[in-house]
Structure formats: structure tokens, C-alpha cells
Amino acid sequence: MTNSSWPLFKLGLNPYGMTYYLGLQGRGTPRQNPKGTGLEGFLAIAEELGAHSLELFDPWLQELSDGQFSELKERLNSLSITPVISGGYILEESGHVFRSARMLDAKIIRFALTNVLCGGRAFRTDWDELRQNVRKKILEFGKTAVDAGLMIAIENHQDFTSAELVEFCEMTDGVGITYDTGNSFPVAESPSQFTKTVAPHVRHVQLKDYRVQHTSEGFKLMRCTIGTGAVPFDEIFSELGKYHDQLNAVLEPGALEARHVRLFIADWWRGYAPKTAAELAECLMATQKNKLSEQIDFRTPWEKEEDDQLVDYELTMYRESFANMKQLGM
């Protein structure tokens, strides 16, 4: 039974935890899997699991005719699926996402802001310029979204802190947050800290979980079945429930490569606002839940170059994660 303090979640999927199966990731150049199933494979898994929301990868939609859009919209409606258009990095977007949203009657467009991962902004010599360009693009797309009756939902993509994302939202109307539940750790915030700050602005949720393995430089974040890692979903959902009656929530197991957050290196902190010892301690304490021993080899089949196991690995993780979230009460 759903906890009464939680929002009503439309549980669904996004494509970024099954990139090999879908053809979005492969070896060689271009880095794609030519045997990937694409949009049709994604819809098949959604139908199998009974998904009620989907993030639709916009490059799949760019070649669709008006008639094909109409067919896709009818198919989603027949499955009671609410679509969210999933764009790429906001600075690289041409604006096609707005056409996709209009054609499918989607109300939310998700964007990542930069390609910085693991909180590693200090290792980008152009970080300040990149931040300013992101601000300008958010202002531009926010106005476009308001004019179209849409919401752009910017993701915490391991680059910006909770306070910075809220600042972006408060610059203009039409901007909210896509909350990736696993991505507070890379910017040295606990999930509880992060959620309390962003909750009023959240418009869409990506359900991600990580097992944490500590290193001499910080910690590694390892992909895992959602509900078996360090993320305290019950706390997160209760906090979101203070502000929202209903939200879309899509499964997104982590990337096929571990994320190494090197926050024990002094240079890593360049570009961040000061943080108290208590705040950092809360983040590090949160990484202790279900943590991995330093001796465990937790590499994915991708990291071991066992590509013949990848499809089963990805899809099993989605199926088990979906079951876990339903059992939790979503």
C-alpha cells in the first residue's frame, strides 16, 4: 500500500540504464550498439512491466512524421502512459524537443545541463563560462516553455548542487527540476540534504540507486538494482510528499561505468561554495548504507568487456528494480 505521506507516483522507465540493449552505447566508433532495439524495444519493456510514465529519448523522435507521431501518441494513450520528452545537454539543443512535446501532448521536457560527471567541475578550465552559458540557455528555454504551456525540468546530472539548481529555477518561470535520486553524492550532499532543498521545485523524478565503495581519493558509485543501495527512498518520498500530490517517477539504474567522486583531493573542491564539516559528515555517513567492501570486484559486464551478458544484465536489473519499487509501495 502506498504511504499516505508520499505523492501518487506514475511509475515508469527511462532509457539511460539500458543503453546497450537500446543501442545507445557500444564499442568502437560511433559508440553505439548496432543490434540495439531503439524505441520499439523500449516500448516493449514498458508494456511488459506495466509502466505508466516514460522518458522518450528525443533523437528517436526527430525523424518521425506527423502521422507517426499520431500513432505513437495513440499507442501511449492506450497503455495509459504519460510521456516526458528527454532532451540531451541543454547547450546542444536545437529546440526540436518542443515539437516532440507538442506532438505527444507531453507537459515536461527533461534536460541535462552539462557533461560534467562525478562533481568534477574543478577539472574543467571553462567551468565559469559553462555555468554562465547554462544560465542564459535556461532563461531562453524557460520563456519558450511558458509560451508553450510546458515545463522544462533540469536534471541534477552530477554537476550542480541543490542550491545552484534552485537558483536556476528561481530565475524565471517555466523551470523545475528533474530529480535524480542517486546524484546528490557526486556533489558531496546526502540524499536527505539534497531533497529538502530541491523538493518544492521537483517536477519529475528519476529513480537511481548506488552501492558505494570507498577509495583513498573518495568513493566510487556502483550501479545496482534500485532499492538495494545507499539511497533512502522512504525519506525522499516523504519529503516530496510535503509539496506534491502526484509525480512521474522513472527507473534509471546507473551507468555501465562506475562514477569515482574524488572529493578527498583538495583541487576537487575548486568552484564549490564552502561546506561545513557537519554537512560533509552527513554525506559521508549516508554513503555507509549497504556499502561495498574495498575488496569486492563490482565491475559491470561492460567494464569486464563481457558484452554477451549485457542485455540480460540490464533488463534483469530493470525488472527487479520495478518489482522493488512496487513492493515499497509506489
Phi, psi and omega in degrees: 000137180294135176296131186292344179272355180269158168293161168282116183263135166269099187282134182203208189225154160233170190274353196277357174256004176226047187293327179288314179302321183275349179093008182276349181218135177199184180258158181088197181231125356289159185279071179224157177263109184297344179267006183296154187268345176063209185301318183296319178294323178295315179294326179295317178293321178300317180292320179302316185274347182078040181294147177245358172212151181216135165271120183259119182297112190300324177304333174296333188266349190290338180261003183284139173281170177302320180295320179292323174299317180297319178296318180294318179299316180296321180295316178297318179298320181294335179263005182056043181256128174269121182272144167238130179278128184252103176276181178263220177288133191299328182286345181259001186277134178274340184111359179302331182305329181290326175293316180301317180298317181295318184291330182257003181058037174276144183256347184232137174240122180268138174229143161273154184263317179218173176262015174289131179237163174062023181068013191277046180297330183295340183267008173252117181291342182255023187302314183297318177295319179298316179299317180294320178294323176298315179303313181298319182291323177297318178299317180295310183287331176299316178296317178300318181296315180299315180299330182264000182071032183242175175230127170267135185239105185277133187270143167282092192257042178069023183236315183251149178281170179299318181295322179293320178296319177297320177301317178300317181296326185276357178288329188201159173289165175084009183234127174226196186239134162271113187265107173274113190291344179265353192260020170278324182305319182294343176250025173061040174234143174286156176304322180294315177303310185298315184297317181301326181283316189268345191311316181297337185260357183290133178239347184201145185237133170252119183274109178229149178223155179221144160269142184250135176235118184282145181228175179291341181256351182159249176202154174256143177253119186252131176306143178204167172300132184294128184105359181243006186248216188268349187280126181272084189298323181298319178296316181298314183293322178295321179293318178297327181293344176289341186236345189224137175274329184210142177212150166282142178219115184248142178289135173214082172306153186295178182294164179285351175248138177297149176257124183254111181264108189264055186279000172271001174265128186303319183296336181303330187278353179299131179096354178261149173291154178304147180231140179285159177299323180295321180294317178294321179299321179297320177297312182294325176296321181295332179287351182283339183294124179054033184291160180261144172297148179294343182273349185280132173273102185252026180295147176280166174303329177296314181292334177270358183061037175256066189296335181292346180260356191292317183298312179297320179300312182294311186290324176298320180295321177295314182297317180290323179294318179299316179297318180298317182291324177293320179293327177294336176122012180282000000 
